[in-house]
Amino acid sequence: MDQDSERAQFVDAHWATLVQRVNMVMPIVEELQSVKMMKWESYCKIRAANTNQEKMRELYEVLHSGGDKVKSSFYSRLEKHESCLFRSLGNIAQIAEALIECLNKYKKWIQREYEYVTEYNSLPGEYVPLSERYTQPLIIMRHREKREREEEMFSVGESFQQLLISRNNADKDSSILDALFCVDDKGISPCSVILQGNSGNGKSFTTQKIMLDWASGNLHREEFDCLFHLKCKELNHISGEQSLAELLSHNSNLTPDQISQILQKSPEKVLILIDGFDELRFSYSDTWNKPKLSHVSEKAPPEASLNALLRGHILSESFLLVTTRSTATTTLGGLLKHPQRFTEIIGFSEKQVEEYFQRFFQDEELFRKAFECVKANETLITACSIPVICWITCTVMRERFTDGADVTSGLETTTSIYVDFVSTLLKHHCQGLSQPVPILLKSLGQLAERGMLERQVLFEEKSMHEMVSNPAGSPFLCKFLFKRRIRQETMFSFMHLSFQEFFTALYFISLAERDFLDKLTELFHSQTQSYLALYLDEKYPLKYGCPEPHSLPVIQFLCGLSHKEVSSSLEETLNLSVPSFVQTQLEEWILHVSASRVYNFLPFILHCLYELHEKEFVQKAMEAWQKLDMSWNPLSRTDCWALLYCLDCCPHFRNLKLNFAAEELKMLQPVLCRTPELELTVQNFSDTDVTDLLSALGEGKRLRELRLNSRCLSDESVQEVLNALHKQKNVGGLQISVKSISADTAHVITDFLQTKAKWEEISLRTDDAESLCSSLRLFSFEGKLVLNVVKWCSGLHNEPSLSEIILKFPHSKASSINVKSFLQSFHSVNCITEESADFDRQVSALLSQLSSVSGLSTINLSVPILTETWASRILFLIESCPRLAVISFDAGSRGSDGAEWLPGLLMEEGIKLLKKSTKRPECNVNIRGIRCSKSSDCCTRHTKQIEELSCNQRVTIEFCGEKCTEEIKSKLELPDVT
């Protein structure tokens, strides 16, 4: 740095003192004018000023416009005419050293002040390390489109998480400041950044974390030498005129003079964080009439000093990061200097919610228990994308765990969390409300209800003001700007659809009984208005209702608000009481649905019972359900949680039919263990889930059906599951999707057949093309054992030579078939084509095994085409299997998923051989397929799309001894597996 620059820094750093203490202003000015450092007009203006302070302020305009050279000349005259004052200010080196010491002390002060946070419920003297509460949120670096906002509003659970992650376009590996101030794709680096976020989304925590990281040396962005923090909430309480340096001193241990020196030394390396712009009570509607400031030490009303900073009138080279709610973003964007960037905190992903819980509990067992509890609730895990709801949820759960509550009591209800959220925002994020809380809540509720009725989540600005007097002042509403053709459009929304549903419920409980019943009757009977009078129960008008799907969450929240603890909290915090008729009407409807066993409402009823959280009523409602059938669709984690609570209230429930994901096994294990009759479908089942399944099954159950949908189950796991079946009273059926059906798998099945276990069906299937077969089924039919083996067609040119074999024989003769050898032979046939020299030998080896199966009564073969050779093989089976009563042959093969049937031809030479050959009269032969009706030039196996040709007909031919009958079929018949 050259001498002129050093001297200029000295002048800037001490300007506030110089304005007050320089007496020899005119001698200095006259010398500057004589060496042509100022114009005559400026000299006259300074001379005309009344006081030395006014003269110095006019002089600064000259120095500022003249740059370092003019300031250096002023420095020389100051040393000459004000030597005592000059010596008292110290030399340049001393100033630099003093500034470094001040800065170090300032950093230590920041570390002490910012290392801890005081929570909303902290008692005097209580605090928590910021590291136990702060988790970096997702940040989006652009404005969202209207379509994106609607998608986010309507989605919950996993779909909501996927949307959040897809929106996040900040660099995941960079710090917040690196992401906010990075160079964009146009090569522009902003000097001002707007960080928008809803109430409770972590804006203030983010600024605190940035300040602490800088003071602790953990801020890796080198261009920022010094950070200052302005809290707008505190600025509202500052009166009188204050310079920018004085405003910044309110949140530091530095004096205004020290701050002024730091700011003037390297303004281009200063970052000022302005937190909570939306909370300012200043008016910026007439900013042009505010005094224009040019120096950090100039006194002015606080709004004028802040305005000058935002616009870049002072500290134009510094950087700004301003946080705000969406309701003030437009105003802020019009004030901020350029280039500016818009960013937004959109909350936590599920991974970040998990990280927050881990930091909060600081105990692996409690953290895991709490997080799994919340993850099970789709509505709550979605709401936990808002950081303050994470804190509320963790706080409530920690209190319950401390009181010794079990996991099902870890969280009372979703509604209770929403009530706590509303009261928290009203208490801590609602300074200066323009209307009483009850009126605000009612107006928000009316807006929410209108949106629910009109299926609307985004509200136009004009309609907003008709319902809510000051939408920008409500912490529960978000404001968005969208582009529409050549103009901007302003719209509002609730934070999420679930909050809109909650406020609708809050509005309903504020109504008189007649108005409440009218509103709810409309919801419950919207589809039956034309004949409503025929069956409407006047005392309980909701009783026979069938509410539409979009209104179900509102009803669920009404149940939650009726819960005693929630209604008590509501009255205490929001001064709202829940009338008794609300619970009475809802309970009457629940009892009617339960008594009627309306299964499509069953999951919803369980959720309502969970929200009501009244054990005696839950028992009363559940008595009507002799059997819970929830197998038609996989249960969500939320469904499982509600089911778990309801069944814990009814420990003697005897029959469950469920469909759920394997990850819910551990949660449902207590209920499954004590239920004597089960029918289970478990999705995404893997080897790691076997232990949980075995624990859930226990012993001595009537297991009507067990379906394990998987793609990677090993032979060892299949063995363990089969072993568990031995311990049950009865097993209806077992269906497992496995990694592969191998020789070891066959060995496991063979061993199982040797036991005396009671079972009705075992079915294995795989997608592995290298497997011995695609599907293996063993089941009982008409008192006999049926073995069904299938190889699916994996492609047009990869049709199996023998698609399917079905065998039927007595249970007592199961040991006469070697399943392993049989499957290996079946596989060998399908590994080669009919043109192969070894094909006949492999087929003969397979068919020869069938003759050794004692009591074999039925064989069904599925082969791509009936040839003369296959006809001779049919005749061989008739002769070699003395007990054979039925042999069926289907020309065709199974498609890639086992459901589709690809029809094949019945060749004339094959049919003729069967007709003329002598057959045992007690053995029926049935052949099905497509037969060409042409007398010459018949279709062959190479003819394309044979089923679409007019010359071909679907036929069934039956041979009974010497008798032959043929029937033409109008549609394709699939092979009969029984």
N, C-alpha and C positions, 0 to 999 in steps of 0.2 A: 504494500500500500504506500503511495507517494505522500509527500508532506501535505499537499493541499487536501487530500482525502482525510488524513488523520486530523488536520485542523477542523475540517468541516464536521467530522464526527463529534469533536469536542463541543463545537457550537450547538449542534443538534441535541446532544446529550444534556447540556446545561441550559437550554433555551428558557425553560420555565423559570429558573433562578435569575437568569440575565434580564428577563422582562421586568422582574420586580426590583432588581438591585442596581442596574446601570443608571448612573446619574449624568455622565458625560456623553449623552446621546448625540447632541448636535455637533460637538467637535469631531466625533467619530464619523458622523454623516458627512460633514463638510470635507473631511479628508478623502472619504470614499468618492464623493462627487468630483473632487479636484483631480483624482487619478482616473476619472471616467468609469467608475464602477457602478454608477447609476445615472439615470436620465434626470434632466432638470425637473420634469413633471413630478417624478417620484420624490425628489429632494423637497420640492415645494409642499407636497402632500404631507411629508413627515414633519416639516417645520410648522405646518398649520395645526398639527395635533396639539391638544391641550396639555396632556401630561406625558411624563417620560414613558409610562407603560404603554400609552396609546402610540407614542412615537416608535417604540420598540416593535409593536405589533405591525405597524406600517413598514418598518424596516425589514421585518422578516419576509414580506412579500418580495422585496428586492433580493434578499439573500437566497430565497427559495428559487426564484426564477433565474438568478445568476449562476447557481451551481457551486461546485467546490471552490472554484477560483475566487469568486466574490466572498464566500464564507472565510476563505483563508486570509484574504485581505482584511476582513472585519476582525479576525482573530489577532492580527498584528496590531491594529489600532486599539483593540481592547486591552492587550498587554501593555500598551504605551499609556493609555489614559485611565485605565482602571486597574493599576498594578496590584493594589491590595485585594480587590475582589478576585483578580486573576489568580493570585497566589493561594487564596483560600479555596479555590476550586480544584487546585492540584494540577499536575502535568498530565499529559496524555497517557503515559505508561502507567502512572498510578491509577488513572481512571479505568484503563483496561483491566488491570489486576483486580481492582475493586469490583468491577462488573462480574468478573469470573467468580469471585468469592460470593457475591450476592446470588448469582445464578445457582451455585452449588448449594447454598443454604435454602434457596427457593425449592430446588429439587428434593432436598431432604424433608422440607415441610410438606410438599405434595405427597411424598411417600407415606408420611405419618397420617395425613388427613384422608388420603384416598385408598389406603390399604384395606380399610374396613367399611362396612355399610351398616346402616341402622335400618332394620326392617319395619314394615308397617305395624307389627305387633310387638316390637322390642320394648322392654321395660327400661327405665332409666339406668344407664350404665351398660346396657347390653349392646353388643355389636357382633358382626360376623365377618370373617375375611372375605374380601371380594372374590378371591379365587374359589371359594365354596359356593358362589352364586352365579358368577359370570360364565356364560357359554356363548361363543360367538354365533350370532344368528345368520340366517340366509339373507343375502343382499342382492337385490335386482338393480341393474344399472340402466334401466329405461322405464318409460311409462308403459303400463299394461294396456292392452286393447280391451274393448268392451266385452268381446267374446271370451277373453281369458278371465276377466273378472266373474262373469256368469258361471263359467266352468268351475272356478274355485269355490264360489258360493254354494253350488249344488253338490259338490263332491264331499265324501267323508272317508275316513279310514285310509286304506291303502291307495285308493285312487287319488285322494287329496294329497297324500305324501308324494306320489309320483308327479303330480302337477307342480307342487312346490319345488321339487328338485329340478324339474325341467325348466322352471322359470329362473332359477338362480344362475346368473351369468357372471358373477364375480369369480376371480381366480381362487379356487379352493385352497391352493397352497400358499397364498400370499396373506400378509397381515391386512387388517381393515384399511389402514391408511394407504398402503400400496394399492389396494383395489380401488379406493375412492379417488386417488389423485394420479392414477396411471395414465399414460398417454393412450388416447383412443385410436381407432383405426384410421382416423384422418390426421393423426400426428399432433393432436391438440391435447395439452395438459391443462386442466382447469385451475383457476385461482380461487374459485368459489364452488363449494359442493353443498347441495341441499340433501340432507339425509332425512327422508320422510318415514314416518312410522305411526301406526295406530297407538292409542293409549295403552300403556302396559306392554308395549312391544320391545322395550329394552333400549330406547334411545339414550336415556340418561346414564344407564349402566355402561353403554358403549363409550360415551364421552369420558366417563370416569376411568374406564379401562385404558383408553388411549392416553390420558394424562398420567396414569400410574406407570404405564409401560415406558413413556418418555422419561419420567423422573427416575425410573429404575434402570435405565440404560437398555431396555428391551425393545425399543423402537428402532427398527432397522432402516427407516427412511432417513437418509443423512441430510437432506436439504432443510430439515427443521431443527434449528438450534434452540428454539424456545417456544413453549406452548403456554397459552393463557386460556382461562375458562370463565366465560360469562354465563351466569345462570339467570335467565330472564325472569323467573319467579321472584328472585331477590331484587332485580332492577325495579320491579313495580313498587317497592317500598322505599326507594331512594328519592328524596325530595331536594329541591334547590338545584343550582347549577353545578355541574361537575364535568371535568375534562375526561377524555377517554382513559388517560392514565389513572385517574382517580377511580373510575368505574372498574377497571381491571384490578385495582388494589383491594377491592372488597373481597375477592376470592384468592388472596395470596398473602404472603408475609412480607411483601416488598412495599416500599413507599412509592408514591406517585413519581417522585424524581427518579428513583431507581428504575422504575418501569419505563419512564420516558427515555432514559439513557439506553436501556436494552432495545427498545423499539427503534430508536434512531440509529443505533449502531449497525444493525443488519436487518432492515425491515423485510427483505426478500427471504429471510430464513425464519420468519415468525409465522406460526399457525395459531389462529384464535378460534376456539370452539365456543359457539353460541348455542346454548342448550335451551330448547323450549320456546322457540319464537312465537308459537301459537298462544302462549300464556301471557304475552305482553299486553298491557292495558293501554298502550300508547296508540294514538291514531296516526296512520300513515296516509290518510286520504289527501293531505295537502302538504306533501313533503317539500315542494319547491319553495314554500314560504318560510321554511326553517332556516336559521342562520347557517351560512356556509362556513365550515371550519377548515383550517388548513394545517393544524398542528395538534399533536396528541395532548398538549398541555393547555389548549384553549378551553375555557369553561363555557358551558352551555347547558340547557336542559338535557337530562339523560337521553330523551328520545332523539334530540338533535345530534348528540355525540355518537349514538348508535347508528343513526341514519348516515352520518358522514363515513363511518367505518364500513357499513354495508355497501355504500355506493362507491367506495374507493376514493373519496375526497381526501381522506387522510389514510396513511399507510397503504397507498395504492399498490405497493409491491408485495404486501403480505398475503397470506393465504387464509381463507375462511372455511370453516365447516359448521353449518347451521342445521340443527335438528328442529323438526316441526311435525305437527299432525297434518294430515292431508287437508284439513279445513283452512289452513293458512298458507298453503304452498303457492297459490297464485299470487297473493300479495307479496310474499317473500321473493318470488321469481322476478317481480317487477322492480324490486329494490336492489338486488344483488349485482355487484360488478361482474363484468365478463372477462374471460370466458367462464361460464358456469356449467355445472353438471347436475343432473337429477339422479338421485339414487333412492332406494327404498328398502327398509327392513321389512321382510315379509314373514318373519317369525322363525320357528324351529322346525326342522325336519324331525322325523321319528328318531333318527340317530342322535340328533342334538337334544331331544327330550330325554333320551336315555342317558346322555352325558350329563345333563342338568341334574337328573335324579341321583346319579352316582356322586356328583360333587356335593349335593345337598345332604345325603344320608351319611356319607363317609363310613358306611358299613355295608359290606358286600351282601350279606343276607337280607338286611332290611331294604337295601336298594333294589335287589332283584325281586323281592316280594312285592314292593310297591310298584315297580315299573310293570311287572307282569299283570298286576291288578288293573292298572290304567290302560295298558295295551289291549286288554280284553274288552274295553269299552270304546267302540268306534267313535261315538260322539265326543267322548272325553279326550281321546288321543288326538282327535282333530282340534278340539279347543285348546289343547296343550301346545299347539303351535304358537299361541300367545304366551310369552314368557311369564307374565304375572299370573296366569292360570296355572302354569307349572308350579310356581311358588305356593299358591293357595292350596293346590292339590297335595303337594309334598308336606306342607305344614299340617293340614288336616290329618293326613295319613300317619305322620310321625306321632301326633297326639294320640291317635287311636292305638297304634302299636305300643306306645308307652303305657297306655292304660290296660294293655294285655289283650286287646281284641285279636281274634283270629283273622286269617287272610280274607275271608268272605265279608268281614266287617271292616276291612281296612278302609273302605270308602263307602260311606252311607249311600248316597245317590248322586247321579249326575246333576240333578236340580240343585242340590245343596251347594255344589261348586259354582254354579251360575249365579246363585243368590249372593254368595261370598264375593264373586267377581264384580257384580253390579254395585254392592255396597262399598267395595274397595275403591272402585273408580269414582264413585260419587264423593267419597271422603277425601281422596288424595289427588284426584285428577280433574276436579271440577271447581276450581277457585273462580269466584265471580259469576256464579250462575245467575241468569236474568229472570228465572222463575223458580217457584218452590219445587222441591223434588217430586211430590205426588203429581203435580201438574205435568212436569217433564215426563215422568214415567207413563202417565196416561196418554199423553200425546204421542210418545214413541210407540205405545201399545196399539193405538188406533192406526198409526202408519203401518205397523207390522201386520195387523189384521188385514188391512186393505191389500197389502202386498201378497198375503197368503191367499186371499180370495181371488185375486187377479193373477196368481202365479207369477208374481213380479218380485225381483230382488234388487233391481236398480231403479231409482226414482229420479225423475226430472226435477230440476231445481225449483221450477215454478210450483209444482204440486207439493214439494217439500214444505215450502213456506205456508201453504194452506193448512198443514197438519202440525208442524213444529215451528214455533215462533223464531227460534234461533238455532237452526241445525248446525251451524259452525261451532256453536258453544257446547254441543253435546259430545261427550267422550265416547259414546256408543255408535256414532255415525262416521262414515268415511266419505270423503269427497274425491271425485275423480274427474279428470279432464280427458275427453275423447275428441278425436278429429271427426268432423262430419262435413264432407265436401270441402268448402273453402272457409269454414268457421270452426270454432271450438264449442263443445257441448259440455256442460257441467252436470254431473249426476252424483247422487248420494246412495249409500247402501249401509246396511248393518255390517258388522265385521265378518259375519258368516250367516248362512241361512239358519243355523241352529239358534243364533241370538235373536233373529227375527221371530222364530217360533217361540222362544222363551218370552219375549216381550208381548207376543200375542196372548200367551197364557196369563201373564201378569195383568194384562188389560181385562181379561175375562173375569178374574177374581175380584176386580174392583167394581163390577157391575152389581146392580140389584138382582135379586133372585129371578124375577120374571124376565129381565133382559138377558141374564146369563142363560137361562133355559131356552130362550128364543134363539140365541146365538148358537148354542150347542145342538139344539134340535135341527137347525139348518145344516150343521156339519154332519150330524149323524144320519140325517134322512134326505140328503141332497138328491139321491137317486130314486126316491120313492115319494116325491111330493104329490103326485097325482092321486095316489090312494092312501095318503098318510092318515086321513081321518078314520079309516077302516080298522086300524089296529094300534093307533097311538095310545099308550098308557098315559092318562092325564097326570097321574101322580109322579110317575117316573118316565118322562117323555123320551129319555135316551135308551130305554130298556131294549127295544126291538130294533135299534138302529144299526146301520152298517156304514161307518164313517169311511170317507174316501182316503186313499193312501196318503195324500199330501197333508191331511190334517192329523195324522196319527202322532207325529212328534209333539204337537200342541197338547193333545190329550195326555200323552206321557208326562209332559211337564206339569200339567194340571194335577196328575196323580202325585208327582214329586212335591208340588207346593202344598198338597194336603197332608203330607207327612208331618207329624207333630213337631219334631225338632226343627224342620225347615220352616214351617209356618211361624214358629216361635222366633226364629232368627229373623224372619222377614218382618215381623212386627217390631222387633227390637231395633233393627238397623235401618229399615226403610219406612217404618210406620205404616205398614200395610198388613191388614188382617185377612185371613182366608176364611170365608163363611163356611159353616158346617155343611150346608146343602151341596157344596161342591163335591166333597168326599162321598156323601150319601148317594148322589146321583151316579157318580162314576162306579162305585162299588156295586150298585144294583145292575148296571150294564155288564160289568165283569162277571157277576154271578150268573146272569142270563146266558152269556156266551159260553161259559164253562159248562153249565147244565145242558146246553144244546150241543156241546162238543163240536163247535165250529172250528175245525182243525186249521183252516187257513189263517185264523186269528190267534192261534195258540202262541207263536213266538212273541207277538205283540202283547198278549195278555201277561205273559211272564215278565216282560219289561215293565208293564204297568204295576204288577205286584212288587217288583223290585223297587220301583220308585216310591210306592206307598210305604213299603217297609214296615208293614203291620203283620206280625207273625200269625196272630189268631185269624186274621182275615185271609192270609195266604193259605192257611190250612183249610179253611172253609171253601175257598175257591178251588183248591186242588183236589178236594174230595170227589168232585164230579168227574175228574179224568181218571178212569180206571186204568187206562193205558195211554202213555204219551207217545204219539207217533209224529216225530219231527225228522223223517227220513227223506222227504221228497226233494229237499235242497240242502246242501252243506250248511251247517250252522256257522254263523260268524262267531268271533271271539265274544262279542257282546251278548249274543244269544246264549252261548255256553255259560257266561257269567250269571245271567239272569236265571237260567235253568238251575245252576248250582245253588244259588241262594234259595230258590223256591223249594227245591228238593231237600235242602238242609232243614227247612221248616217242616218238611213231611218225611221223616226218616224211614217210614214204613211203606213207601211207595214200591210196587212190585214189578212193574212192566215198563220197559223203555225201548223205543225204536228210534235210533239216532243216526245222523249222518254228519260227521265233523272231520276236521283236519287233525292229523297225527299230533301236531304241537299242542292240541287241547287235551290230550290224554292225561297228562299230569294234573291239570286243573280238575278234570272230571273224575279222576280216579276214586275219590272218597264215595261219590254217588254210585259209580259203576260197581264198586266192590260190594256194596250192600244191597244191590238190586238183584233179585233172584232170576228174573227173566229178561234177556237182552236180545236185541237184534241191532247189530252195529255195522255201519259203513265208515271206514276210516280212510280219509284221503291223504295222499302224499306220504304213505307209510314207508319207512326205511328200516334198515338193520338197527339203527340207534333207538328206534321206538319200541323194539320188541320187549325190553324189560318193563317199560311202563304199561304195555298192553297186558303182559302176563300178570302184573300186579293188579291191574284193574279187573281182570277176569276172575282171579282167585280160583276157588274150587266149588263144585256142586251146583253149577248154574244150569238153567235151561237156555242154552245158546241157540236161538232159533236161526240166526244167520250171522255170519261174520265175513264181511267183504273188506279186503285189504288192498286198496288201490295203490300200486307202486310200480316202479320201473327198474328197481335195483335190489330187490330182496334176494339174499343169498340162500344157498341150500341149508346152511346152518340155521338161519332164521326160520326157514320153513319147518325144519325139524323141531325147533323149539316150540313153534306155534302148534304143530301137530301133537307134540307131547302134552301141551297144556289142554288139548281137547280130551285126552284120556281122563282128566280130573273132573270133567263136567258130567252132570247127570244126563244131559242130552245135547246133541249137536245137530241142528237142522242142516246147515250148509256152511261150507267154507270156500270163499272165492279169493284167490290171491294173484296179483300181478307180480311176476318175478323177473329177475334179471335175465335168466336163461333157464330152459328146461334141459338139464344135462343128464348124464348117466347117474350122477350122484343124486339128482332130484328123483329119478326113477327108483333108485334104491331106497330113498326115504319113503316114497309112496308104497313100495313093496312091503317094507317093514310095517307100515301103518295098516296095510290090509291084513296082516297076520294077527292083529289085535282084535279084541272083542268090543272095541269102543262103539258106542251108539252114535251113528252119524247118518246123514241123508245125502249129502253131496260134498265133494271136494273138487274144486276147479282151479287149475293153474293156467295162466296165459302169459305170453311174452312177445315183445316186438323184435327180439334178437333173430336175425335171419339165419344165423349159424346154429340155432338151437335145434335139438332133436325133433321138436314139433312146435307149433305156434300155440296150441291149446291142448290141455289134458284135463278131461272131466271124468269123475267117478261118481255115480249117483244111483239111488234106489228107484226102481220103477216096477210097479206091479209085482212086488216081492222079489225082484231079481236085481242083480248088480249090472250096471251099464258102464262100459268103458268107451269113451269117445275121444279119439285122437285126430287133430286137424293140423294141416300145414297150409298156411295162407299163401295166396298168390301174391308175390311181391312186385310183379311187373308184367307187362304184356308179353314179354319174351322170356319170362321166368316162371311159367306155369308148372306147379308140381306134378309129377307123374302119377302120384296117388294122393289126392287132396285130403281124404277123410276116411277113417275106419271107425265103425261103431259095433261093439260086441255086447251081447246080453247073455248072462249066464247066472247060475245060482250063487247067492252069497257064500254058501258053504264051500264052493269050489274056487274061491278067490285065490287060494294058494297054488292052483294049477297053472296060473299064468305068471310068467316072469316078465314083469313090466319093463324092467331095464333092457332085457334082450329084445323084447317086442318093439320098444321105441327105437333101439339102435337099428333094427332091421327096417323099420318104417323110414328112418332117416336115410339109410343106405339106398333105398329105392328112389327117394326124392333127390338124391345127390347126382343121379345120372338120368339120361333121357332114354326113351324107348328105343332109339336108334343104337344105343350102346350095346356092345357085344355081351356085357355082363348083366344086362337088365333082366333077362329071363331068369337067370340064376338067383338074383337078389329078390325078385318077386316070389319065386318058388320057395325061397328060404323063409320069407315072411308068412306066406300062406300056410306053409307046413306047420308053423308054430300054432296056427289057429286050430288045427286038427287035434292038438294036445290039450286044448282047453276043455276040461270036463263039463259036460252039460251045456255046451254052447248052443243056444237056441236061435239067436238072431245075429246076422251080419249085415252091415250096411257099408258099401264101398262107394266112394266118389272119385271118379277118374275122368280126365278131360274128354275122352271119347270111347264109345263102345266099339271095339274092333272084334274081329273073329278070335284073336288071341285072348282078349279079355273074356269073351264068351266061354272059351274053353276053360279058363281059370274059374269061372263061376261054376261050371259043371264039375270041376275038380273038388271044389269046396262042398258041393252037395254030396258027393260020394265019400269024402274023407271025414266029414263031420256028421256022425250018425244021428245026433240029437237035433240037428239043424232044422228048424221049422220055417224060417223066413230068411231069404237073402234078397237084399235090395241093392240095386245098382243105379247110381245117379250120374249121368254124363254131365260133367262140369267141374268147377272148382270154386273155393271160397276166395273172396276179394281180400285186399290187404288188411282190412280191419275185422275180418271174420263175419261181417254182417251181409255184405254184398255177395250175390251168387252169380257166377259167370257160366251160363249154360253151354253144354257141349252136344255133339252129334251122336246119334245112334246109327251106326253104319249098317247097311242092309245085310252084309255077310255075317255080322254078329247076330242079328235078329234071326236070320235063317238057321244058323247053327243051333241056337237055343230052341227053335221050333221043332227041328227034326230029331233032336237028341232025346234019348230016353232019360227021364228024371224021376226021382222018388216022388210018388203022389202026395206024401205027407209034407213035402217041402215046397212052399210057394216061392216063386221068383218074380220080383217086381223090378222093371227097368223104366227109368224116366229120363227124358231128354228131348232133343229136337230131331225130328225125322223128316228127311227130304221126300216129297211126294212125286218127284219126277221119275219116269220110268227109265230114262237114260241120262247120261251126263249129270249124275247126282252130285250134290255138294260133298265136298271132302273136308278133312280137318283143316285144310289151308284156305278154305273159303272164308272171306272176311265178312263180319257182321251177319252171321248166319241167322240170328234170331229176327232180323229185320226183313229177310227175303220172303216173298209171298209163297214160294214153293215149300217152305219149311213150316212144320207144325209141332207144337208142344204136345207130346203124347205120354201116356202111361200104359205100359204093356205088362199084363200079368200072366204068368205061366203056373198052372196048377196041374201037375202031372202032365198029361198030354193035351190038356185044354189050354187055349190061348185066347185072351180077350184084350182088345186095344181100345183106349179111350182118349179122345182128343181133348186137350185142356185149353181153356180160353186164356188162362194166365199161368205164369210160371209158379211151380210148386217147389219149395225148398225141401231138402232132405229132412226126414223126420228123425230127430236125435233120440227119440224114445222107441 
